[in-house]
């Protein structure tokens, strides 16, 4: 028995007791040489499956993931790379399943061994947490804007009232106004510190790429904005109904949240705000446009620079930590993307960022 046969038998012995699906595909014979029982349960493949049967399995992959799967197969064959691929399958009467495949070129590059894992439950849980986090961030940002505005007004009024009663002999009134002033300042500092921590943590977390529908994910933030700012006009313009890319969705959604937050902060309640998604050949570009106060020319070179504690105050008195756009730039870089802007003072701004599709 030659060495390759011994190795093949070892793999089969392990695969026969594995909880994951295992498939060995011959690049020479163009057929499946081996598939364990779990592989049959997950994708319906058996040993000696033909090219026709493989095409039938590919037919069960949801349409938006088929081309992606083919490209990853070509990557393994042409570039001799190991790949990890997440995709969805939908059999006729069954619910959608999320599968994860790790593919390796083996046996002197004559075969591909694929390990298949059902990740449906952890993926659904992860999606729930990400979407919950996106909604939470939008709601918190909404509260920060609205509460900051109210607290700043309270702080201003109490300060003015203190000046007005300087000549009065009512000591209790002075004490109460002073307490009101101190309390509003304290609340503003709490909000400021919370936002600072929220902004600073994410760029330090490693990039976890996954396959997502960017239109669906950004629509979550859009829906929350509409719910939380009922008197404002938000518009969403995706160029396609669905667009799948591979990226870190947590960091992606933080960029969107930061840009929409800035648009709200530096525009009036009657000014419209729009989110646009443009599908290009190998990348996707997202933009956030407002009709607000715009960016003065002298500040344009500093827009993406870290300006801790020196950010512009919002139109409702919202205190800025001066890090939001700097963090957006860092996040875009982590995602292998680019970010830029166009602005006219007094007319508004548009912030763009582009990401590769895979």
C-alpha positions as CSV (number, residue, x, y, z in Angstrom):
1,X,0.0,0.0,0.0
2,X,1.6,3.3,-1.1
3,X,1.9,6.4,1.1
4,X,-1.1,8.3,-0.5
5,X,-3.4,5.3,0.1
6,X,-2.3,5.1,3.8
7,X,-3.0,8.9,4.2
8,X,-6.4,8.5,2.4
9,X,-7.4,5.6,4.7
10,X,-6.4,7.7,7.8
11,X,-8.6,10.6,6.6
12,X,-11.5,8.2,6.0
13,X,-11.1,6.7,9.4
14,X,-11.3,10.1,11.1
15,X,-14.1,11.3,8.8
16,X,-16.2,8.2,9.6
17,X,-16.5,9.3,13.3
18,X,-16.5,13.1,12.7
19,X,-19.5,15.2,13.5
20,X,-18.6,17.4,10.5
21,X,-19.1,16.6,6.8
22,X,-15.9,15.5,5.0
23,X,-15.6,15.3,1.2
24,X,-12.6,14.4,-0.9
25,X,-12.9,15.6,-4.5
26,X,-10.5,14.4,-7.2
27,X,-9.3,17.2,-9.5
28,X,-8.0,14.5,-11.9
29,X,-11.2,12.4,-12.2
30,X,-13.5,15.4,-11.6
31,X,-15.7,13.5,-9.1
32,X,-16.1,12.9,-5.4
33,X,-13.9,10.0,-4.2
34,X,-15.2,10.0,-0.7
35,X,-18.0,11.6,1.4
36,X,-18.9,10.6,4.9
37,X,-22.4,10.2,6.3
38,X,-22.5,13.7,7.7
39,X,-21.7,15.2,4.3
40,X,-24.7,13.3,2.9
41,X,-26.9,14.7,5.6
42,X,-25.7,18.3,5.0
43,X,-25.5,18.5,1.2
44,X,-26.7,15.2,-0.1
45,X,-23.3,14.0,-1.5
46,X,-22.1,10.4,-1.5
47,X,-18.8,8.8,-2.5
48,X,-18.3,8.6,-6.3
49,X,-20.7,11.5,-6.8
50,X,-20.5,12.7,-10.4
51,X,-20.1,16.2,-11.8
52,X,-23.9,16.2,-12.5
53,X,-24.6,15.5,-8.8
54,X,-22.2,18.2,-7.8
55,X,-24.1,20.7,-10.0
56,X,-27.3,19.6,-8.3
57,X,-25.8,20.4,-4.9
58,X,-24.6,23.8,-6.2
59,X,-28.3,24.4,-7.2
60,X,-29.3,24.1,-3.6
61,X,-26.9,27.0,-2.7
62,X,-28.9,30.3,-2.5
63,X,-28.4,32.3,-5.8
64,X,-26.5,35.2,-4.2
65,X,-23.8,32.8,-2.9
66,X,-23.2,30.6,-6.0
67,X,-20.8,32.8,-7.8
68,X,-18.9,33.5,-4.6
69,X,-18.6,29.7,-4.0
70,X,-17.3,29.2,-7.5
71,X,-14.7,32.0,-7.1
72,X,-13.5,30.4,-3.9
73,X,-13.1,27.0,-5.6
74,X,-11.0,28.7,-8.3
75,X,-8.9,30.3,-5.6
76,X,-8.0,26.9,-4.1
77,X,-7.2,25.4,-7.5
78,X,-5.3,28.2,-9.1
79,X,-3.6,29.9,-6.1
80,X,-3.1,26.8,-4.0
81,X,-4.6,28.5,-1.0
82,X,-6.6,27.2,1.9
83,X,-10.0,28.9,2.1
84,X,-12.9,29.2,4.6
85,X,-16.2,29.9,3.1
86,X,-19.6,30.6,4.7
87,X,-22.7,30.2,2.5
88,X,-26.4,29.4,2.7
89,X,-28.3,26.4,1.2
90,X,-32.0,25.9,0.7
91,X,-33.4,22.5,0.0
92,X,-36.9,22.2,-1.3
93,X,-39.0,21.8,1.8
94,X,-36.4,22.7,4.5
95,X,-35.5,26.0,6.1
96,X,-32.3,27.8,5.0
97,X,-29.0,26.4,6.5
98,X,-25.8,28.3,7.1
99,X,-22.8,26.1,6.2
100,X,-19.1,26.7,6.8
101,X,-16.5,24.9,4.5
102,X,-12.8,24.7,5.0
103,X,-11.1,23.5,1.8
104,X,-7.5,22.2,1.4
105,X,-5.5,21.2,-1.7
106,X,-3.9,17.8,-0.9
107,X,-2.3,14.7,-2.4
108,X,0.2,16.6,-4.4
109,X,-2.4,19.1,-5.5
110,X,-4.5,16.3,-7.1
111,X,-7.5,16.6,-4.8
112,X,-9.4,18.9,-2.5
113,X,-10.5,17.9,0.9
114,X,-13.5,19.8,2.3
115,X,-14.7,19.9,5.9
116,X,-18.3,21.1,6.2
117,X,-19.9,22.4,9.4
118,X,-23.5,23.3,10.1
119,X,-23.3,26.8,11.7
120,X,-27.0,27.7,11.4
121,X,-27.7,28.2,15.1
122,X,-24.5,30.1,16.0
123,X,-24.9,32.2,12.9
124,X,-28.5,33.1,13.7
125,X,-27.4,34.0,17.2
126,X,-24.6,36.1,15.9
127,X,-26.8,37.9,13.4
128,X,-29.3,38.6,16.3
129,X,-26.5,40.1,18.4
130,X,-25.1,42.2,15.6
131,X,-28.5,43.6,14.6
132,X,-29.5,44.2,18.2
133,X,-26.1,46.0,18.7
134,X,-26.8,48.2,15.6
135,X,-30.3,49.1,16.9
136,X,-28.9,49.7,20.4
137,X,-26.2,52.0,19.0
138,X,-28.7,54.0,17.0
139,X,-31.0,54.3,19.9
140,X,-28.2,55.4,22.3
141,X,-27.0,57.9,19.7
142,X,-30.5,59.2,19.3
143,X,-30.9,59.6,23.1
144,X,-27.4,61.2,23.3
145,X,-28.5,63.8,20.7
146,X,-31.9,64.5,22.2
147,X,-30.9,64.4,25.9
148,X,-27.7,66.5,25.2
149,X,-29.9,69.2,23.5
150,X,-32.3,69.3,26.5
151,X,-29.5,69.3,29.0
152,X,-27.5,72.0,27.2
153,X,-30.7,74.2,27.2
154,X,-31.2,73.5,30.9
155,X,-27.6,74.4,31.6
156,X,-27.8,77.6,29.6
157,X,-31.1,78.7,31.2
158,X,-29.9,78.0,34.7
159,X,-26.7,79.9,34.0
160,X,-28.7,82.9,32.7
161,X,-31.0,82.7,35.7
162,X,-28.0,82.7,38.1
163,X,-26.8,86.0,36.4
164,X,-30.3,87.5,36.6
165,X,-30.7,86.9,40.4
166,X,-27.2,88.0,41.4
167,X,-28.8,91.0,43.3
168,X,-31.5,89.0,45.0
169,X,-31.3,88.0,48.6
170,X,-33.0,84.7,48.1
171,X,-30.1,82.3,49.0
172,X,-32.1,79.2,48.5
173,X,-33.0,80.1,44.9
174,X,-29.3,80.6,44.2
175,X,-28.5,77.2,45.7
176,X,-31.2,75.4,43.7
177,X,-30.1,77.0,40.5
178,X,-26.5,76.1,41.2
179,X,-27.5,72.5,41.9
180,X,-29.5,72.4,38.6
181,X,-26.5,73.8,36.7
182,X,-24.0,71.3,38.3
183,X,-26.4,68.4,37.7
184,X,-26.9,69.2,34.0
185,X,-23.1,69.6,33.5
186,X,-22.6,66.2,35.3
187,X,-25.2,64.5,33.0
188,X,-23.5,65.9,29.9
189,X,-20.1,64.6,31.1
190,X,-21.6,61.1,31.6
191,X,-23.0,61.1,28.0
192,X,-19.7,62.4,26.7
193,X,-17.7,59.7,28.5
194,X,-20.1,56.9,27.3
195,X,-19.8,58.0,23.7
196,X,-16.0,58.3,24.1
197,X,-15.7,54.7,25.4
198,X,-18.1,53.4,22.7
199,X,-16.0,55.1,19.9
200,X,-12.6,54.0,21.2
201,X,-13.3,50.3,21.8
202,X,-14.3,49.0,18.4
203,X,-11.1,49.8,16.3
204,X,-9.1,47.7,18.8
205,X,-11.2,44.6,18.2
206,X,-9.9,42.2,15.6
207,X,-11.6,42.0,12.2
208,X,-14.1,39.2,11.9
209,X,-15.2,38.9,8.3
210,X,-18.5,37.2,7.3
211,X,-20.7,37.1,4.3
212,X,-23.5,39.7,4.7
213,X,-26.2,41.5,2.7
214,X,-25.0,45.1,3.0
215,X,-28.4,46.5,1.8
216,X,-30.3,44.5,4.5
217,X,-27.8,45.5,7.3
218,X,-27.8,49.2,6.5
219,X,-31.6,49.2,6.2
220,X,-31.7,48.2,9.9
221,X,-30.0,51.5,10.8
222,X,-32.3,53.4,8.4
223,X,-35.4,51.9,10.0
224,X,-34.2,52.8,13.5
225,X,-33.5,56.4,12.4
226,X,-37.0,56.7,11.0
227,X,-38.5,55.4,14.2
228,X,-36.4,57.5,16.6
229,X,-36.5,60.8,14.6
230,X,-40.1,60.9,13.5
231,X,-40.0,64.6,12.6
232,X,-36.9,64.3,10.3
233,X,-36.7,63.2,6.7
234,X,-34.5,60.2,6.0
235,X,-34.1,58.6,2.6
236,X,-32.5,55.3,1.6
237,X,-31.3,54.8,-2.0
238,X,-29.8,51.3,-2.6
239,X,-29.0,50.8,-6.3
240,X,-29.9,47.1,-5.9
241,X,-32.3,45.2,-3.7
242,X,-29.7,42.9,-2.3
243,X,-25.9,42.9,-2.3
244,X,-23.6,40.4,-0.6
245,X,-20.1,41.2,0.4
246,X,-17.5,39.8,2.8
247,X,-16.6,42.2,5.6
248,X,-16.8,42.8,9.4
249,X,-20.4,43.9,9.8
250,X,-20.0,45.3,13.3
251,X,-17.3,47.8,12.1
252,X,-19.3,48.5,8.9
253,X,-22.4,49.4,10.9
254,X,-20.3,51.6,13.3
255,X,-19.1,53.6,10.3
256,X,-22.6,54.1,9.1
257,X,-23.8,55.0,12.6
258,X,-21.0,57.6,13.1
259,X,-21.7,59.2,9.7
260,X,-25.5,59.4,10.2
261,X,-24.9,60.7,13.7
262,X,-22.7,63.5,12.3
263,X,-25.3,64.3,9.7
264,X,-27.9,64.7,12.3
265,X,-25.6,66.7,14.6
266,X,-24.7,69.3,11.9
267,X,-28.0,69.8,10.1
268,X,-31.3,71.4,11.1
269,X,-34.4,69.3,11.8
270,X,-36.0,70.2,8.4
271,X,-32.8,69.2,6.5
272,X,-33.1,65.8,4.7
273,X,-30.5,63.1,5.2
274,X,-30.0,60.3,2.7
275,X,-28.0,57.0,2.7
276,X,-27.0,55.7,-0.7
277,X,-25.5,52.4,-1.8
278,X,-23.9,52.0,-5.2
279,X,-22.9,48.6,-6.6
280,X,-19.7,48.8,-8.7
281,X,-17.9,46.0,-10.4
282,X,-15.5,45.0,-7.6
283,X,-16.6,47.3,-4.8
284,X,-19.5,48.9,-3.1
285,X,-19.7,52.6,-2.2
286,X,-22.0,53.9,0.6
287,X,-22.6,57.6,1.1
288,X,-24.4,59.7,3.7
289,X,-25.6,63.1,2.6
290,X,-27.0,66.0,4.6
291,X,-28.0,69.6,3.7
292,X,-26.6,71.1,6.9
293,X,-24.0,73.6,7.8
294,X,-21.1,72.0,5.9
295,X,-17.4,72.0,6.7
296,X,-15.4,75.3,6.6
297,X,-12.4,75.2,4.2
298,X,-9.9,75.7,7.0
299,X,-11.2,72.6,8.8
300,X,-11.3,70.2,5.8
301,X,-7.7,69.0,6.2
302,X,-8.4,68.1,9.8
303,X,-11.7,66.2,9.3
304,X,-10.2,62.7,9.6
305,X,-7.6,63.7,12.2
306,X,-7.9,62.8,15.9
307,X,-9.0,66.0,17.7
308,X,-9.7,64.6,21.1
309,X,-11.8,67.1,23.1
310,X,-11.7,69.6,20.2
311,X,-14.6,68.5,18.0
312,X,-17.2,71.0,16.8
313,X,-20.3,71.4,18.9
314,X,-23.6,70.2,17.3
315,X,-26.4,72.6,16.4
316,X,-28.3,71.5,19.5
317,X,-25.3,71.9,21.7
318,X,-24.2,68.3,21.4
319,X,-20.7,68.0,22.8
320,X,-18.3,66.2,20.4
321,X,-15.4,64.1,21.5
322,X,-13.5,64.9,18.2
323,X,-12.8,61.2,17.4
324,X,-15.8,60.0,15.4
325,X,-14.5,60.6,11.9
326,X,-10.9,59.6,12.8
327,X,-12.3,56.3,14.0
328,X,-14.3,55.9,10.8
329,X,-11.1,56.3,8.8
330,X,-9.3,53.7,11.0
331,X,-12.3,51.3,10.6
332,X,-12.4,51.8,6.8
333,X,-8.7,51.0,6.6
334,X,-9.2,47.8,8.7
335,X,-11.9,46.8,6.2
336,X,-9.5,47.4,3.3
337,X,-11.7,50.3,2.3
338,X,-11.4,54.1,1.7
339,X,-13.3,57.0,3.0
340,X,-13.6,60.6,1.7
341,X,-16.0,63.6,1.7
342,X,-17.3,66.5,-0.3
343,X,-18.7,69.6,1.4
344,X,-19.7,73.2,0.9
345,X,-20.0,75.4,3.9
346,X,-23.7,76.4,4.5
347,X,-24.9,73.8,2.0
348,X,-24.1,70.4,3.5
349,X,-21.8,67.4,3.2
350,X,-21.5,64.0,1.7
351,X,-19.3,61.3,3.2
352,X,-18.4,58.3,1.1
353,X,-16.7,55.0,1.9
354,X,-15.9,52.1,-0.5
355,X,-15.4,48.5,0.4
356,X,-14.2,45.6,-1.7
357,X,-16.9,43.0,-2.3
358,X,-14.8,40.1,-1.1
